[in-house]
Each structure stands twice: as structure tokens, then as C-alpha cells.
Amino acid sequence: MQQAKFSCNENQVEFLNNYKEYGFKDKSSLVREALNRLKEEFESMKLRESAELYAETYMEDSDLKALTESAAQGWPE
């Protein structure tokens, strides 16, 4: 596993030092889990923003609405 060096403020160091209270075996596993969760949160946020943009585009484009409705005709609901 690769290593990384970074700086933390006092509150972050205190949080890391309490890794056992959060059920982690060491500081590194706490940091890895935190980074994974942050990555998932960013990806989810990006997906939501994309969906909102598509919805906005759909609502503003009458040609796209008509195309979608015509393509959906005959499909079970």
C-alpha cells in the first residue's frame, strides 16, 4: 500500500488519535475509510447535479419532450 504525507490541524489530529473509539485498528484505516466516504459523497453529488441538469434541459426543450413521448408510446407503463 502506498503512503502519503499530509498536514492536519489540531482538531484533526485529536480525531485521528481517537481512532479506537470509532472502531478502527489504526489511524490509517480511519483515514482510508474517511477518504472512501468522501469520494462516494462527491460522486453522488456529481450524479445528482447531472440528473438535475438533464431534468432542467428536458423541461426547457419541447422537441425533446415530444421525442421522448413518441418513443414511449406503446411501452407498458
mmCIF file of the N, C-alpha and C atoms, coordinates in Angstrom:
data_MODEL
# 
_entry.id   MODEL 
# 
loop_
_atom_site.group_PDB 
_atom_site.id 
_atom_site.type_symbol 
_atom_site.label_atom_id 
_atom_site.label_alt_id 
_atom_site.label_comp_id 
_atom_site.label_asym_id 
_atom_site.label_entity_id 
_atom_site.label_seq_id 
_atom_site.pdbx_PDB_ins_code 
_atom_site.Cartn_x 
_atom_site.Cartn_y 
_atom_site.Cartn_z 
_atom_site.occupancy 
_atom_site.B_iso_or_equiv 
_atom_site.pdbx_formal_charge 
_atom_site.auth_seq_id 
_atom_site.auth_comp_id 
_atom_site.auth_asym_id 
_atom_site.auth_atom_id 
_atom_site.pdbx_PDB_model_num 
ATOM 1   N N  . MET A 1 1  ? 0.839   -1.167 0.000   1.00 0.00 ? 1  MET A N  1 
ATOM 2   C CA . MET A 1 1  ? 0.000   0.000  0.000   1.00 0.00 ? 1  MET A CA 1 
ATOM 3   C C  . MET A 1 1  ? 0.892   1.241  0.000   1.00 0.00 ? 1  MET A C  1 
ATOM 4   N N  . GLN A 1 2  ? 0.542   2.210  -0.816  1.00 0.00 ? 2  GLN A N  1 
ATOM 5   C CA . GLN A 1 2  ? 1.330   3.437  -0.882  1.00 0.00 ? 2  GLN A CA 1 
ATOM 6   C C  . GLN A 1 2  ? 1.078   4.305  0.346   1.00 0.00 ? 2  GLN A C  1 
ATOM 7   N N  . GLN A 1 3  ? 2.058   5.129  0.651   1.00 0.00 ? 3  GLN A N  1 
ATOM 8   C CA . GLN A 1 3  ? 1.930   6.049  1.773   1.00 0.00 ? 3  GLN A CA 1 
ATOM 9   C C  . GLN A 1 3  ? 1.828   7.467  1.249   1.00 0.00 ? 3  GLN A C  1 
ATOM 10  N N  . ALA A 1 4  ? 1.187   8.324  2.047   1.00 0.00 ? 4  ALA A N  1 
ATOM 11  C CA . ALA A 1 4  ? 1.056   9.739  1.705   1.00 0.00 ? 4  ALA A CA 1 
ATOM 12  C C  . ALA A 1 4  ? 1.345   10.559 2.958   1.00 0.00 ? 4  ALA A C  1 
ATOM 13  N N  . LYS A 1 5  ? 1.921   11.707 2.748   1.00 0.00 ? 5  LYS A N  1 
ATOM 14  C CA . LYS A 1 5  ? 2.220   12.594 3.858   1.00 0.00 ? 5  LYS A CA 1 
ATOM 15  C C  . LYS A 1 5  ? 1.366   13.842 3.700   1.00 0.00 ? 5  LYS A C  1 
ATOM 16  N N  . PHE A 1 6  ? 0.703   14.258 4.782   1.00 0.00 ? 6  PHE A N  1 
ATOM 17  C CA . PHE A 1 6  ? -0.128  15.454 4.733   1.00 0.00 ? 6  PHE A CA 1 
ATOM 18  C C  . PHE A 1 6  ? -0.152  16.100 6.111   1.00 0.00 ? 6  PHE A C  1 
ATOM 19  N N  . SER A 1 7  ? -0.582  17.337 6.152   1.00 0.00 ? 7  SER A N  1 
ATOM 20  C CA . SER A 1 7  ? -0.648  18.092 7.403   1.00 0.00 ? 7  SER A CA 1 
ATOM 21  C C  . SER A 1 7  ? -2.081  18.141 7.907   1.00 0.00 ? 7  SER A C  1 
ATOM 22  N N  . CYS A 1 8  ? -2.222  18.174 9.230   1.00 0.00 ? 8  CYS A N  1 
ATOM 23  C CA . CYS A 1 8  ? -3.542  18.251 9.865   1.00 0.00 ? 8  CYS A CA 1 
ATOM 24  C C  . CYS A 1 8  ? -3.528  19.352 10.912  1.00 0.00 ? 8  CYS A C  1 
ATOM 25  N N  . ASN A 1 9  ? -4.714  19.926 11.140  1.00 0.00 ? 9  ASN A N  1 
ATOM 26  C CA . ASN A 1 9  ? -4.800  20.887 12.236  1.00 0.00 ? 9  ASN A CA 1 
ATOM 27  C C  . ASN A 1 9  ? -5.020  20.115 13.545  1.00 0.00 ? 9  ASN A C  1 
ATOM 28  N N  . GLU A 1 10 ? -5.029  20.821 14.662  1.00 0.00 ? 10 GLU A N  1 
ATOM 29  C CA . GLU A 1 10 ? -5.105  20.157 15.970  1.00 0.00 ? 10 GLU A CA 1 
ATOM 30  C C  . GLU A 1 10 ? -6.368  19.322 16.132  1.00 0.00 ? 10 GLU A C  1 
ATOM 31  N N  . ASN A 1 11 ? -7.509  19.835 15.680  1.00 0.00 ? 11 ASN A N  1 
ATOM 32  C CA . ASN A 1 11 ? -8.765  19.090 15.797  1.00 0.00 ? 11 ASN A CA 1 
ATOM 33  C C  . ASN A 1 11 ? -8.707  17.787 15.015  1.00 0.00 ? 11 ASN A C  1 
ATOM 34  N N  . GLN A 1 12 ? -8.107  17.828 13.850  1.00 0.00 ? 12 GLN A N  1 
ATOM 35  C CA . GLN A 1 12 ? -7.997  16.628 13.023  1.00 0.00 ? 12 GLN A CA 1 
ATOM 36  C C  . GLN A 1 12 ? -7.060  15.606 13.661  1.00 0.00 ? 12 GLN A C  1 
ATOM 37  N N  . VAL A 1 13 ? -5.967  16.076 14.238  1.00 0.00 ? 13 VAL A N  1 
ATOM 38  C CA . VAL A 1 13 ? -5.029  15.177 14.920  1.00 0.00 ? 13 VAL A CA 1 
ATOM 39  C C  . VAL A 1 13 ? -5.722  14.523 16.114  1.00 0.00 ? 13 VAL A C  1 
ATOM 40  N N  . GLU A 1 14 ? -6.487  15.315 16.861  1.00 0.00 ? 14 GLU A N  1 
ATOM 41  C CA . GLU A 1 14 ? -7.226  14.770 18.004  1.00 0.00 ? 14 GLU A CA 1 
ATOM 42  C C  . GLU A 1 14 ? -8.213  13.695 17.539  1.00 0.00 ? 14 GLU A C  1 
ATOM 43  N N  . PHE A 1 15 ? -8.911  13.968 16.439  1.00 0.00 ? 15 PHE A N  1 
ATOM 44  C CA . PHE A 1 15 ? -9.840  12.995 15.866  1.00 0.00 ? 15 PHE A CA 1 
ATOM 45  C C  . PHE A 1 15 ? -9.098  11.714 15.485  1.00 0.00 ? 15 PHE A C  1 
ATOM 46  N N  . LEU A 1 16 ? -7.977  11.850 14.796  1.00 0.00 ? 16 LEU A N  1 
ATOM 47  C CA . LEU A 1 16 ? -7.192  10.678 14.394  1.00 0.00 ? 16 LEU A CA 1 
ATOM 48  C C  . LEU A 1 16 ? -6.699  9.879  15.597  1.00 0.00 ? 16 LEU A C  1 
ATOM 49  N N  . ASN A 1 17 ? -6.314  10.586 16.639  1.00 0.00 ? 17 ASN A N  1 
ATOM 50  C CA . ASN A 1 17 ? -5.810  9.905  17.831  1.00 0.00 ? 17 ASN A CA 1 
ATOM 51  C C  . ASN A 1 17 ? -6.894  9.090  18.538  1.00 0.00 ? 17 ASN A C  1 
ATOM 52  N N  . ASN A 1 18 ? -8.144  9.380  18.255  1.00 0.00 ? 18 ASN A N  1 
ATOM 53  C CA . ASN A 1 18 ? -9.264  8.649  18.859  1.00 0.00 ? 18 ASN A CA 1 
ATOM 54  C C  . ASN A 1 18 ? -9.788  7.547  17.940  1.00 0.00 ? 18 ASN A C  1 
ATOM 55  N N  . TYR A 1 19 ? -8.944  7.055  17.055  1.00 0.00 ? 19 TYR A N  1 
ATOM 56  C CA . TYR A 1 19 ? -9.363  6.057  16.063  1.00 0.00 ? 19 TYR A CA 1 
ATOM 57  C C  . TYR A 1 19 ? -10.015 4.831  16.696  1.00 0.00 ? 19 TYR A C  1 
ATOM 58  N N  . LYS A 1 20 ? -9.532  4.395  17.863  1.00 0.00 ? 20 LYS A N  1 
ATOM 59  C CA . LYS A 1 20 ? -10.090 3.199  18.510  1.00 0.00 ? 20 LYS A CA 1 
ATOM 60  C C  . LYS A 1 20 ? -11.542 3.418  18.937  1.00 0.00 ? 20 LYS A C  1 
ATOM 61  N N  . GLU A 1 21 ? -11.861 4.640  19.349  1.00 0.00 ? 21 GLU A N  1 
ATOM 62  C CA . GLU A 1 21 ? -13.236 4.954  19.768  1.00 0.00 ? 21 GLU A CA 1 
ATOM 63  C C  . GLU A 1 21 ? -14.223 4.781  18.620  1.00 0.00 ? 21 GLU A C  1 
ATOM 64  N N  . TYR A 1 22 ? -13.733 4.890  17.401  1.00 0.00 ? 22 TYR A N  1 
ATOM 65  C CA . TYR A 1 22 ? -14.582 4.766  16.214  1.00 0.00 ? 22 TYR A CA 1 
ATOM 66  C C  . TYR A 1 22 ? -14.518 3.367  15.606  1.00 0.00 ? 22 TYR A C  1 
ATOM 67  N N  . GLY A 1 23 ? -13.807 2.477  16.270  1.00 0.00 ? 23 GLY A N  1 
ATOM 68  C CA . GLY A 1 23 ? -13.765 1.087  15.832  1.00 0.00 ? 23 GLY A CA 1 
ATOM 69  C C  . GLY A 1 23 ? -12.707 0.761  14.789  1.00 0.00 ? 23 GLY A C  1 
ATOM 70  N N  . PHE A 1 24 ? -11.703 1.613  14.656  1.00 0.00 ? 24 PHE A N  1 
ATOM 71  C CA . PHE A 1 24 ? -10.649 1.368  13.674  1.00 0.00 ? 24 PHE A CA 1 
ATOM 72  C C  . PHE A 1 24 ? -9.418  0.793  14.364  1.00 0.00 ? 24 PHE A C  1 
ATOM 73  N N  . LYS A 1 25 ? -8.660  -0.016 13.625  1.00 0.00 ? 25 LYS A N  1 
ATOM 74  C CA . LYS A 1 25 ? -7.473  -0.654 14.205  1.00 0.00 ? 25 LYS A CA 1 
ATOM 75  C C  . LYS A 1 25 ? -6.284  0.296  14.265  1.00 0.00 ? 25 LYS A C  1 
ATOM 76  N N  . ASP A 1 26 ? -6.298  1.311  13.395  1.00 0.00 ? 26 ASP A N  1 
ATOM 77  C CA . ASP A 1 26 ? -5.213  2.293  13.391  1.00 0.00 ? 26 ASP A CA 1 
ATOM 78  C C  . ASP A 1 26 ? -5.670  3.569  12.684  1.00 0.00 ? 26 ASP A C  1 
ATOM 79  N N  . LYS A 1 27 ? -4.828  4.572  12.738  1.00 0.00 ? 27 LYS A N  1 
ATOM 80  C CA . LYS A 1 27 ? -5.152  5.864  12.127  1.00 0.00 ? 27 LYS A CA 1 
ATOM 81  C C  . LYS A 1 27 ? -5.306  5.748  10.617  1.00 0.00 ? 27 LYS A C  1 
ATOM 82  N N  . SER A 1 28 ? -4.471  4.934  10.017  1.00 0.00 ? 28 SER A N  1 
ATOM 83  C CA . SER A 1 28 ? -4.514  4.790  8.557   1.00 0.00 ? 28 SER A CA 1 
ATOM 84  C C  . SER A 1 28 ? -5.849  4.236  8.083   1.00 0.00 ? 28 SER A C  1 
ATOM 85  N N  . SER A 1 29 ? -6.378  3.247  8.788   1.00 0.00 ? 29 SER A N  1 
ATOM 86  C CA . SER A 1 29 ? -7.660  2.675  8.365   1.00 0.00 ? 29 SER A CA 1 
ATOM 87  C C  . SER A 1 29 ? -8.785  3.694  8.523   1.00 0.00 ? 29 SER A C  1 
ATOM 88  N N  . LEU A 1 30 ? -8.704  4.542  9.545   1.00 0.00 ? 30 LEU A N  1 
ATOM 89  C CA . LEU A 1 30 ? -9.692  5.614  9.706   1.00 0.00 ? 30 LEU A CA 1 
ATOM 90  C C  . LEU A 1 30 ? -9.615  6.590  8.534   1.00 0.00 ? 30 LEU A C  1 
ATOM 91  N N  . VAL A 1 31 ? -8.411  6.989  8.171   1.00 0.00 ? 31 VAL A N  1 
ATOM 92  C CA . VAL A 1 31 ? -8.226  7.930  7.059   1.00 0.00 ? 31 VAL A CA 1 
ATOM 93  C C  . VAL A 1 31 ? -8.698  7.312  5.745   1.00 0.00 ? 31 VAL A C  1 
ATOM 94  N N  . ARG A 1 32 ? -8.376  6.048  5.515   1.00 0.00 ? 32 ARG A N  1 
ATOM 95  C CA . ARG A 1 32 ? -8.822  5.389  4.279   1.00 0.00 ? 32 ARG A CA 1 
ATOM 96  C C  . ARG A 1 32 ? -10.343 5.359  4.189   1.00 0.00 ? 32 ARG A C  1 
ATOM 97  N N  . GLU A 1 33 ? -11.007 5.019  5.288   1.00 0.00 ? 33 GLU A N  1 
ATOM 98  C CA . GLU A 1 33 ? -12.471 4.977  5.288   1.00 0.00 ? 33 GLU A CA 1 
ATOM 99  C C  . GLU A 1 33 ? -13.047 6.376  5.060   1.00 0.00 ? 33 GLU A C  1 
ATOM 100 N N  . ALA A 1 34 ? -12.462 7.375  5.705   1.00 0.00 ? 34 ALA A N  1 
ATOM 101 C CA . ALA A 1 34 ? -12.938 8.748  5.527   1.00 0.00 ? 34 ALA A CA 1 
ATOM 102 C C  . ALA A 1 34 ? -12.782 9.193  4.075   1.00 0.00 ? 34 ALA A C  1 
ATOM 103 N N  . LEU A 1 35 ? -11.666 8.862  3.465   1.00 0.00 ? 35 LEU A N  1 
ATOM 104 C CA . LEU A 1 35 ? -11.444 9.225  2.065   1.00 0.00 ? 35 LEU A CA 1 
ATOM 105 C C  . LEU A 1 35 ? -12.408 8.490  1.142   1.00 0.00 ? 35 LEU A C  1 
ATOM 106 N N  . ASN A 1 36 ? -12.664 7.221  1.418   1.00 0.00 ? 36 ASN A N  1 
ATOM 107 C CA . ASN A 1 36 ? -13.631 6.471  0.604   1.00 0.00 ? 36 ASN A CA 1 
ATOM 108 C C  . ASN A 1 36 ? -15.024 7.078  0.700   1.00 0.00 ? 36 ASN A C  1 
ATOM 109 N N  . ARG A 1 37 ? -15.425 7.445  1.920   1.00 0.00 ? 37 ARG A N  1 
ATOM 110 C CA . ARG A 1 37 ? -16.751 8.051  2.097   1.00 0.00 ? 37 ARG A CA 1 
ATOM 111 C C  . ARG A 1 37 ? -16.832 9.407  1.406   1.00 0.00 ? 37 ARG A C  1 
ATOM 112 N N  . LEU A 1 38 ? -15.782 10.196 1.494   1.00 0.00 ? 38 LEU A N  1 
ATOM 113 C CA . LEU A 1 38 ? -15.763 11.498 0.834   1.00 0.00 ? 38 LEU A CA 1 
ATOM 114 C C  . LEU A 1 38 ? -15.832 11.333 -0.677  1.00 0.00 ? 38 LEU A C  1 
ATOM 115 N N  . LYS A 1 39 ? -15.102 10.366 -1.205  1.00 0.00 ? 39 LYS A N  1 
ATOM 116 C CA . LYS A 1 39 ? -15.135 10.092 -2.643  1.00 0.00 ? 39 LYS A CA 1 
ATOM 117 C C  . LYS A 1 39 ? -16.546 9.713  -3.080  1.00 0.00 ? 39 LYS A C  1 
ATOM 118 N N  . GLU A 1 40 ? -17.203 8.821  -2.321  1.00 0.00 ? 40 GLU A N  1 
ATOM 119 C CA . GLU A 1 40 ? -18.575 8.420  -2.642  1.00 0.00 ? 40 GLU A CA 1 
ATOM 120 C C  . GLU A 1 40 ? -19.527 9.613  -2.592  1.00 0.00 ? 40 GLU A C  1 
ATOM 121 N N  . GLU A 1 41 ? -19.321 10.476 -1.605  1.00 0.00 ? 41 GLU A N  1 
ATOM 122 C CA . GLU A 1 41 ? -20.173 11.664 -1.476  1.00 0.00 ? 41 GLU A CA 1 
ATOM 123 C C  . GLU A 1 41 ? -19.996 12.592 -2.677  1.00 0.00 ? 41 GLU A C  1 
ATOM 124 N N  . PHE A 1 42 ? -18.760 12.804 -3.100  1.00 0.00 ? 42 PHE A N  1 
ATOM 125 C CA . PHE A 1 42 ? -18.506 13.646 -4.273  1.00 0.00 ? 42 PHE A CA 1 
ATOM 126 C C  . PHE A 1 42 ? -19.122 13.038 -5.528  1.00 0.00 ? 42 PHE A C  1 
ATOM 127 N N  . GLU A 1 43 ? -18.973 11.723 -5.689  1.00 0.00 ? 43 GLU A N  1 
ATOM 128 C CA . GLU A 1 43 ? -19.544 11.059 -6.867  1.00 0.00 ? 43 GLU A CA 1 
ATOM 129 C C  . GLU A 1 43 ? -21.064 11.148 -6.865  1.00 0.00 ? 43 GLU A C  1 
ATOM 130 N N  . SER A 1 44 ? -21.661 10.989 -5.701  1.00 0.00 ? 44 SER A N  1 
ATOM 131 C CA . SER A 1 44 ? -23.117 11.085 -5.576  1.00 0.00 ? 44 SER A CA 1 
ATOM 132 C C  . SER A 1 44 ? -23.583 12.509 -5.881  1.00 0.00 ? 44 SER A C  1 
ATOM 133 N N  . MET A 1 45 ? -22.852 13.492 -5.382  1.00 0.00 ? 45 MET A N  1 
ATOM 134 C CA . MET A 1 45 ? -23.191 14.889 -5.633  1.00 0.00 ? 45 MET A CA 1 
ATOM 135 C C  . MET A 1 45 ? -23.092 15.197 -7.125  1.00 0.00 ? 45 MET A C  1 
ATOM 136 N N  . LYS A 1 46 ? -22.056 14.693 -7.766  1.00 0.00 ? 46 LYS A N  1 
ATOM 137 C CA . LYS A 1 46 ? -21.874 14.907 -9.202  1.00 0.00 ? 46 LYS A CA 1 
ATOM 138 C C  . LYS A 1 46 ? -23.017 14.268 -9.989  1.00 0.00 ? 46 LYS A C  1 
ATOM 139 N N  . LEU A 1 47 ? -23.431 13.079 -9.579  1.00 0.00 ? 47 LEU A N  1 
ATOM 140 C CA . LEU A 1 47 ? -24.536 12.386 -10.236 1.00 0.00 ? 47 LEU A CA 1 
ATOM 141 C C  . LEU A 1 47 ? -25.846 13.158 -10.065 1.00 0.00 ? 47 LEU A C  1 
ATOM 142 N N  . ARG A 1 48 ? -26.098 13.669 -8.847  1.00 0.00 ? 48 ARG A N  1 
ATOM 143 C CA . ARG A 1 48 ? -27.305 14.477 -8.608  1.00 0.00 ? 48 ARG A CA 1 
ATOM 144 C C  . ARG A 1 48 ? -27.307 15.722 -9.477  1.00 0.00 ? 48 ARG A C  1 
ATOM 145 N N  . GLU A 1 49 ? -26.164 16.403 -9.551  1.00 0.00 ? 49 GLU A N  1 
ATOM 146 C CA . GLU A 1 49 ? -26.072 17.614 -10.369 1.00 0.00 ? 49 GLU A CA 1 
ATOM 147 C C  . GLU A 1 49 ? -26.328 17.298 -11.839 1.00 0.00 ? 49 GLU A C  1 
ATOM 148 N N  . SER A 1 50 ? -25.801 16.184 -12.304 1.00 0.00 ? 50 SER A N  1 
ATOM 149 C CA . SER A 1 50 ? -26.011 15.773 -13.685 1.00 0.00 ? 50 SER A CA 1 
ATOM 150 C C  . SER A 1 50 ? -27.484 15.480 -13.934 1.00 0.00 ? 50 SER A C  1 
ATOM 151 N N  . ALA A 1 51 ? -28.122 14.778 -13.000 1.00 0.00 ? 51 ALA A N  1 
ATOM 152 C CA . ALA A 1 51 ? -29.544 14.463 -13.147 1.00 0.00 ? 51 ALA A CA 1 
ATOM 153 C C  . ALA A 1 51 ? -30.383 15.736 -13.161 1.00 0.00 ? 51 ALA A C  1 
ATOM 154 N N  . GLU A 1 52 ? -30.030 16.691 -12.315 1.00 0.00 ? 52 GLU A N  1 
ATOM 155 C CA . GLU A 1 52 ? -30.755 17.963 -12.285 1.00 0.00 ? 52 GLU A CA 1 
ATOM 156 C C  . GLU A 1 52 ? -30.593 18.709 -13.601 1.00 0.00 ? 52 GLU A C  1 
ATOM 157 N N  . LEU A 1 53 ? -29.405 18.676 -14.163 1.00 0.00 ? 53 LEU A N  1 
ATOM 158 C CA . LEU A 1 53 ? -29.156 19.338 -15.441 1.00 0.00 ? 53 LEU A CA 1 
ATOM 159 C C  . LEU A 1 53 ? -29.966 18.681 -16.552 1.00 0.00 ? 53 LEU A C  1 
ATOM 160 N N  . TYR A 1 54 ? -29.987 17.345 -16.575 1.00 0.00 ? 54 TYR A N  1 
ATOM 161 C CA . TYR A 1 54 ? -30.789 16.641 -17.578 1.00 0.00 ? 54 TYR A CA 1 
ATOM 162 C C  . TYR A 1 54 ? -32.272 16.963 -17.413 1.00 0.00 ? 54 TYR A C  1 
ATOM 163 N N  . ALA A 1 55 ? -32.749 17.004 -16.172 1.00 0.00 ? 55 ALA A N  1 
ATOM 164 C CA . ALA A 1 55 ? -34.158 17.314 -15.918 1.00 0.00 ? 55 ALA A CA 1 
ATOM 165 C C  . ALA A 1 55 ? -34.484 18.735 -16.369 1.00 0.00 ? 55 ALA A C  1 
ATOM 166 N N  . GLU A 1 56 ? -33.591 19.660 -16.085 1.00 0.00 ? 56 GLU A N  1 
ATOM 167 C CA . GLU A 1 56 ? -33.787 21.054 -16.491 1.00 0.00 ? 56 GLU A CA 1 
ATOM 168 C C  . GLU A 1 56 ? -33.814 21.167 -18.015 1.00 0.00 ? 56 GLU A C  1 
ATOM 169 N N  . THR A 1 57 ? -32.890 20.495 -18.667 1.00 0.00 ? 57 THR A N  1 
ATOM 170 C CA . THR A 1 57 ? -32.838 20.508 -20.130 1.00 0.00 ? 57 THR A CA 1 
ATOM 171 C C  . THR A 1 57 ? -34.116 19.925 -20.707 1.00 0.00 ? 57 THR A C  1 
ATOM 172 N N  . TYR A 1 58 ? -34.576 18.821 -20.130 1.00 0.00 ? 58 TYR A N  1 
ATOM 173 C CA . TYR A 1 58 ? -35.798 18.171 -20.601 1.00 0.00 ? 58 TYR A CA 1 
ATOM 174 C C  . TYR A 1 58 ? -36.996 19.112 -20.458 1.00 0.00 ? 58 TYR A C  1 
ATOM 175 N N  . MET A 1 59 ? -37.098 19.786 -19.321 1.00 0.00 ? 59 MET A N  1 
ATOM 176 C CA . MET A 1 59 ? -38.238 20.671 -19.067 1.00 0.00 ? 59 MET A CA 1 
ATOM 177 C C  . MET A 1 59 ? -38.249 21.867 -20.015 1.00 0.00 ? 59 MET A C  1 
ATOM 178 N N  . GLU A 1 60 ? -37.081 22.310 -20.459 1.00 0.00 ? 60 GLU A N  1 
ATOM 179 C CA . GLU A 1 60 ? -36.987 23.503 -21.302 1.00 0.00 ? 60 GLU A CA 1 
ATOM 180 C C  . GLU A 1 60 ? -37.038 23.191 -22.795 1.00 0.00 ? 60 GLU A C  1 
ATOM 181 N N  . ASP A 1 61 ? -36.897 21.936 -23.178 1.00 0.00 ? 61 ASP A N  1 
ATOM 182 C CA . ASP A 1 61 ? -36.803 21.573 -24.593 1.00 0.00 ? 61 ASP A CA 1 
ATOM 183 C C  . ASP A 1 61 ? -38.062 20.824 -25.029 1.00 0.00 ? 61 ASP A C  1 
ATOM 184 N N  . SER A 1 62 ? -38.978 21.535 -25.678 1.00 0.00 ? 62 SER A N  1 
ATOM 185 C CA . SER A 1 62 ? -40.242 20.916 -26.086 1.00 0.00 ? 62 SER A CA 1 
ATOM 186 C C  . SER A 1 62 ? -40.024 19.844 -27.151 1.00 0.00 ? 62 SER A C  1 
ATOM 187 N N  . ASP A 1 63 ? -39.035 20.021 -28.012 1.00 0.00 ? 63 ASP A N  1 
ATOM 188 C CA . ASP A 1 63 ? -38.744 18.992 -29.018 1.00 0.00 ? 63 ASP A CA 1 
ATOM 189 C C  . ASP A 1 63 ? -38.301 17.687 -28.358 1.00 0.00 ? 63 ASP A C  1 
ATOM 190 N N  . LEU A 1 64 ? -37.494 17.810 -27.339 1.00 0.00 ? 64 LEU A N  1 
ATOM 191 C CA . LEU A 1 64 ? -37.025 16.627 -26.618 1.00 0.00 ? 64 LEU A CA 1 
ATOM 192 C C  . LEU A 1 64 ? -38.184 15.932 -25.908 1.00 0.00 ? 64 LEU A C  1 
ATOM 193 N N  . LYS A 1 65 ? -39.084 16.728 -25.328 1.00 0.00 ? 65 LYS A N  1 
ATOM 194 C CA . LYS A 1 65 ? -40.265 16.149 -24.680 1.00 0.00 ? 65 LYS A CA 1 
ATOM 195 C C  . LYS A 1 65 ? -41.093 15.367 -25.695 1.00 0.00 ? 65 LYS A C  1 
ATOM 196 N N  . ALA A 1 66 ? -41.332 15.968 -26.863 1.00 0.00 ? 66 ALA A N  1 
ATOM 197 C CA . ALA A 1 66 ? -42.139 15.316 -27.896 1.00 0.00 ? 66 ALA A CA 1 
ATOM 198 C C  . ALA A 1 66 ? -41.459 14.030 -28.370 1.00 0.00 ? 66 ALA A C  1 
ATOM 199 N N  . LEU A 1 67 ? -40.155 14.083 -28.557 1.00 0.00 ? 67 LEU A N  1 
ATOM 200 C CA . LEU A 1 67 ? -39.408 12.902 -28.983 1.00 0.00 ? 67 LEU A CA 1 
ATOM 201 C C  . LEU A 1 67 ? -39.520 11.785 -27.943 1.00 0.00 ? 67 LEU A C  1 
ATOM 202 N N  . THR A 1 68 ? -39.364 12.149 -26.683 1.00 0.00 ? 68 THR A N  1 
ATOM 203 C CA . THR A 1 68 ? -39.450 11.164 -25.605 1.00 0.00 ? 68 THR A CA 1 
ATOM 204 C C  . THR A 1 68 ? -40.842 10.553 -25.538 1.00 0.00 ? 68 THR A C  1 
ATOM 205 N N  . GLU A 1 69 ? -41.852 11.393 -25.630 1.00 0.00 ? 69 GLU A N  1 
ATOM 206 C CA . GLU A 1 69 ? -43.228 10.902 -25.565 1.00 0.00 ? 69 GLU A CA 1 
ATOM 207 C C  . GLU A 1 69 ? -43.542 9.987  -26.742 1.00 0.00 ? 69 GLU A C  1 
ATOM 208 N N  . SER A 1 70 ? -43.065 10.332 -27.932 1.00 0.00 ? 70 SER A N  1 
ATOM 209 C CA . SER A 1 70 ? -43.340 9.483  -29.095 1.00 0.00 ? 70 SER A CA 1 
ATOM 210 C C  . SER A 1 70 ? -42.605 8.148  -28.981 1.00 0.00 ? 70 SER A C  1 
ATOM 211 N N  . ALA A 1 71 ? -41.419 8.173  -28.427 1.00 0.00 ? 71 ALA A N  1 
ATOM 212 C CA . ALA A 1 71 ? -40.651 6.935  -28.260 1.00 0.00 ? 71 ALA A CA 1 
ATOM 213 C C  . ALA A 1 71 ? -41.277 6.039  -27.195 1.00 0.00 ? 71 ALA A C  1 
ATOM 214 N N  . ALA A 1 72 ? -41.942 6.652  -26.216 1.00 0.00 ? 72 ALA A N  1 
ATOM 215 C CA . ALA A 1 72 ? -42.527 5.882  -25.119 1.00 0.00 ? 72 ALA A CA 1 
ATOM 216 C C  . ALA A 1 72 ? -43.888 5.291  -25.471 1.00 0.00 ? 72 ALA A C  1 
ATOM 217 N N  . GLN A 1 73 ? -44.490 5.748  -26.544 1.00 0.00 ? 73 GLN A N  1 
ATOM 218 C CA . GLN A 1 73 ? -45.808 5.229  -26.918 1.00 0.00 ? 73 GLN A CA 1 
ATOM 219 C C  . GLN A 1 73 ? -45.705 3.744  -27.237 1.00 0.00 ? 73 GLN A C  1 
ATOM 220 N N  . GLY A 1 74 ? -46.657 2.997  -26.713 1.00 0.00 ? 74 GLY A N  1 
ATOM 221 C CA . GLY A 1 74 ? -46.665 1.564  -26.944 1.00 0.00 ? 74 GLY A CA 1 
ATOM 222 C C  . GLY A 1 74 ? -45.892 0.773  -25.906 1.00 0.00 ? 74 GLY A C  1 
ATOM 223 N N  . TRP A 1 75 ? -45.154 1.437  -25.047 1.00 0.00 ? 75 TRP A N  1 
ATOM 224 C CA . TRP A 1 75 ? -44.419 0.757  -23.988 1.00 0.00 ? 75 TRP A CA 1 
ATOM 225 C C  . TRP A 1 75 ? -45.349 0.567  -22.794 1.00 0.00 ? 75 TRP A C  1 
ATOM 226 N N  . PRO A 1 76 ? -45.214 -0.530 -22.097 1.00 0.00 ? 76 PRO A N  1 
ATOM 227 C CA . PRO A 1 76 ? -46.044 -0.715 -20.889 1.00 0.00 ? 76 PRO A CA 1 
ATOM 228 C C  . PRO A 1 76 ? -45.661 0.307  -19.829 1.00 0.00 ? 76 PRO A C  1 
ATOM 229 N N  . GLU A 1 77 ? -46.656 0.700  -19.069 1.00 0.00 ? 77 GLU A N  1 
ATOM 230 C CA . GLU A 1 77 ? -46.387 1.706  -18.028 1.00 0.00 ? 77 GLU A CA 1 
ATOM 231 C C  . GLU A 1 77 ? -45.931 1.093  -16.746 1.00 0.00 ? 77 GLU A C  1 
# 
